[in-house]
Amino acid sequence: MKRSFYHYLMTLRGPNSSDEEQVFANNATKDIQFPKHSDSYEEISDYLEMNVDYLNNMDIFDQTWQKYLENNR
């Protein structure tokens, strides 16, 4: 079974405040409205662009999404 992007993102959490992916994952943990069951790039991208202020640059999401795709085959 394919895991959701959120599930993958939770594997990236950690204490390193200089690692952009870890910061993204840590903040997503606190976001109760994050689309936790989605594996749709468009749905998650739209949500992040319209609803969050903890992601300074969508490139971070794009890079993390690529790793998600590679790890979720």
C-alpha positions in Angstrom: 0.0 0.0 0.0 1.2 3.4 -0.9 1.8 5.7 2.0 0.7 9.3 2.1 3.0 12.2 1.7 2.3 13.2 5.3 3.4 9.8 6.5 6.6 10.1 4.6 7.1 13.6 5.9 6.9 12.4 9.5 9.9 10.2 8.9 11.9 13.4 8.3 11.2 15.1 11.7 14.2 15.9 13.9 16.0 18.5 16.0 18.1 20.0 13.2 16.7 23.6 12.9 19.0 24.3 9.9 17.7 21.4 7.8 14.8 22.8 5.8 13.1 19.5 5.3 13.2 18.7 9.0 11.8 22.2 9.8 9.0 21.5 7.2 8.3 18.1 8.8 8.3 19.5 12.3 5.9 22.3 11.4 3.6 20.0 9.4 3.3 17.9 12.6 1.7 20.9 14.3 -0.6 21.7 11.4 -4.0 20.0 12.2 -5.4 20.8 8.8 -2.6 19.3 6.7 -4.0 16.8 4.2 -2.7 13.8 6.0 -4.1 11.1 3.8 -3.3 12.6 0.4 -0.8 11.4 -2.1 -1.8 14.1 -4.6 0.8 16.7 -5.5 -1.8 19.2 -6.6 -3.9 18.9 -3.4 -0.9 19.2 -1.1 0.8 22.0 -3.1 -2.4 24.0 -3.3 -2.9 23.6 0.5 0.6 24.7 1.2 0.4 27.7 -1.1 -2.9 28.9 0.2 -2.9 28.0 3.9 0.5 27.9 5.5 3.1 30.4 6.6 5.7 28.0 7.9 7.0 27.1 4.4 9.1 30.0 3.1 9.8 28.5 -0.2 7.8 25.9 -2.3 11.1 24.5 -3.6 11.5 22.8 -0.2 8.2 21.0 -0.9 9.2 20.1 -4.4 12.5 18.6 -3.3 10.7 16.7 -0.5 8.1 15.5 -3.0 10.7 14.1 -5.3 12.3 12.2 -2.5 8.8 10.9 -1.5 8.2 9.6 -5.0 11.6 7.9 -5.1 11.0 6.3 -1.7 7.4 5.3 -2.4 7.7 3.1 -5.5 
